[in-house]
Amino acid sequence: MFTIKTFPFNLLQENTYVVSDETHECVIIDCGAYYEEERKAITDYITGNGLRPTHLLATHGHWDHNLGIDTIFNAFGLQVEAAAEDEFLITDIPHNFQSIIGAPLRRKFPAVGRFFDKDEVIRFGNHELQVLKTPGHSPGSVVFYCAQEHIAFTGDTLFRMSVGRTDFEGGSYEALMNSLNQILANLPVETIVLPGHGPQSTIGEELRFNPYLQ
């Protein structure tokens, strides 16, 4: 059984997830810790609960989802794992941050540790996460889906009753609609949706009420 700790981090209230099971192994999804107290909060949670991080995962390369990858690297030696199509975003976090926020970001971020393979499955503890390619919000956007627990970490591809923007570099509305209707719409209706921002939902609710999935 999963234990999921959600941290709303940074200026955009991005959802960072620490996912663990009974083995105490865990994965960290979209570490957006920016402020010092946020960095301390996530490392304290992991060490205080005796968790062993095995993967640092990114649903996509945008800066608000990766501001804390240096924290996890320094504390636990993990480099972020992401889709190769979004490497250009992760390697330029300071510039992308400044272009949106208007303030400099003087921090050094580690490189991507590895890129997802085709039909990638992330294993930790007694669980598996399927990596579903869902381009659109960014060219390398993915969803992490656990069939055992009926949970999908959707990043900025799917929100409660909404979807991610497609006007950033590499975004594509057509690709996003294809990802929603060909991939996410085919998940079981009971699947819990844990998005990159905002509250959770279910695939069933989104199919009924989200105008982008009608």
C-alpha positions in Angstrom: 0.0 0.0 0.0 1.2 3.5 -0.8 1.9 6.3 1.6 1.8 9.6 -0.3 3.0 12.9 1.1 2.1 16.0 -0.9 4.1 19.2 -0.6 2.7 22.3 -2.3 6.0 24.1 -3.1 7.4 27.3 -4.5 5.8 30.4 -5.9 3.4 28.4 -8.1 2.2 26.0 -5.4 3.5 23.0 -7.4 2.6 19.6 -6.0 5.7 17.6 -5.0 5.0 14.0 -4.0 7.0 11.6 -1.9 5.6 8.1 -2.5 6.6 5.2 -0.2 5.4 1.7 0.7 5.8 -0.8 3.5 9.5 -1.5 2.5 10.3 2.2 3.3 11.7 2.7 -0.2 10.4 5.8 -1.8 10.3 7.8 -5.0 10.2 11.6 -5.2 8.1 13.1 -8.0 8.5 16.6 -9.3 10.6 18.1 -6.5 9.9 21.8 -6.7 11.3 22.9 -3.3 12.5 26.5 -3.6 12.6 28.2 -0.3 15.0 27.0 2.4 12.1 25.9 4.7 10.7 23.8 1.8 14.0 22.1 1.2 14.2 21.3 4.9 10.7 20.1 5.0 11.1 17.4 2.3 14.5 16.1 3.6 13.2 16.1 7.2 10.2 14.1 6.1 12.3 11.5 4.3 14.9 11.1 7.0 12.5 11.4 9.9 10.3 8.5 8.5 13.3 6.3 7.7 12.7 6.4 4.0 15.2 5.3 1.4 14.8 7.3 -1.8 15.5 5.2 -5.0 14.3 7.5 -7.8 13.9 11.3 -8.4 11.3 11.5 -11.2 10.1 14.4 -13.3 6.7 14.5 -15.1 8.2 17.2 -17.3 11.1 19.7 -17.4 9.5 23.0 -16.4 11.4 24.9 -13.6 8.6 24.9 -11.0 8.6 21.1 -11.0 12.4 20.8 -10.7 13.6 23.7 -8.4 14.5 21.1 -5.7 16.5 18.6 -7.8 19.7 20.0 -6.3 18.4 19.5 -2.8 17.7 15.8 -3.5 21.0 15.4 -5.2 22.9 16.9 -2.3 21.0 15.1 0.4 20.6 11.6 -1.2 22.8 11.5 -4.3 19.9 11.1 -6.8 19.8 12.8 -10.2 16.6 13.5 -11.8 15.1 11.0 -14.3 13.1 12.5 -17.2 12.1 12.2 -20.8 14.9 13.1 -23.2 12.6 15.5 -25.1 12.6 17.8 -22.0 16.3 17.8 -21.3 16.5 21.3 -22.9 14.2 22.6 -20.2 15.9 21.0 -17.2 19.4 22.1 -18.3 18.2 25.8 -18.4 16.2 26.1 -15.2 17.8 29.5 -14.1 17.0 31.1 -17.5 13.5 29.7 -17.6 12.8 30.8 -14.0 14.0 34.4 -14.7 12.0 34.7 -17.9 8.8 34.0 -15.9 9.5 35.4 -12.5 11.8 38.3 -13.5 14.3 37.6 -10.8 17.7 35.8 -11.1 18.2 32.3 -9.8 21.8 31.8 -8.8 21.9 28.1 -8.1 23.7 25.2 -9.9 21.5 22.3 -10.8 22.7 18.7 -11.5 22.3 17.2 -15.0 19.6 14.7 -15.8 20.8 11.3 -14.5 19.0 9.2 -17.0 16.3 9.3 -19.6 13.2 7.1 -19.7 13.3 4.2 -22.1 10.4 3.2 -24.3 7.8 1.4 -22.2 9.7 2.3 -19.0 8.6 0.8 -15.7 10.0 2.4 -12.5 10.3 -0.2 -9.7 10.6 0.6 -6.0 9.7 -1.4 -2.9 6.8 -3.7 -3.9 5.4 -1.3 -6.5 5.7 -0.3 -10.1 5.1 2.9 -11.9 4.4 2.8 -15.7 5.8 5.8 -17.5 3.1 6.9 -20.0 4.3 9.3 -22.6 1.8 12.3 -22.7 3.3 15.1 -24.8 1.5 18.4 -25.2 2.1 20.6 -22.2 5.8 20.0 -23.0 7.3 17.7 -25.6 8.5 15.3 -22.9 5.6 15.3 -20.5 4.8 11.9 -18.9 2.4 10.4 -16.5 3.4 7.9 -13.8 0.7 5.3 -13.4 0.4 2.6 -10.7 -2.1 0.0 -11.7 -1.8 -1.7 -8.3 -3.0 1.4 -6.4 -5.1 2.9 -9.2 -3.2 6.2 -9.0 -1.8 8.4 -11.8 0.6 11.3 -11.2 -0.3 13.5 -14.1 2.0 16.5 -13.8 0.6 19.4 -15.8 -1.0 17.2 -18.4 -4.3 16.9 -16.5 -5.7 18.9 -13.7 -9.0 18.7 -11.9 -11.5 20.0 -14.5 -8.7 21.5 -16.6 -5.5 20.8 -18.5 -2.0 22.2 -18.8 -1.1 25.2 -21.0 0.4 24.6 -24.4 1.8 28.0 -25.2 5.3 27.4 -23.7 8.2 26.3 -25.8 7.6 22.9 -27.3 4.0 22.8 -26.3 1.3 21.5 -28.6 -2.5 21.7 -28.1 -3.0 18.9 -30.7 -0.5 16.6 -29.0 -2.1 17.3 -25.6 -5.6 16.5 -26.8 -4.2 13.3 -28.3 -2.5 12.4 -25.0 -5.7 13.0 -23.0 -8.1 11.1 -25.3 -5.9 8.3 -26.4 -4.0 7.6 -23.2 -5.5 9.1 -20.1 -9.1 8.6 -21.1 -8.4 4.8 -21.4 -7.3 4.4 -17.8 -9.7 2.8 -15.4 -12.4 5.3 -14.2 -11.5 4.7 -10.6 -7.9 5.9 -11.1 -7.1 8.7 -8.7 -5.5 11.7 -10.5 -2.8 13.5 -8.6 -1.9 16.5 -10.6 1.0 18.9 -10.6 -1.1 21.7 -9.2 -4.3 21.9 -7.3 -6.6 19.2 -5.8 -6.9 15.5 -6.8 -9.6 14.0 -9.0 -10.4 10.7 -10.7 -10.4 9.7 -14.3 -14.2 9.0 -14.0 -14.9 12.5 -12.8 -12.7 14.0 -15.5 -14.5 12.0 -18.2 -17.8 13.3 -17.0 -17.1 16.9 -16.3 -13.8 18.1 -17.8 -14.6 19.9 -21.1 -11.3 18.8 -22.6 -12.2 15.1 -22.3 -15.8 15.3 -23.7 
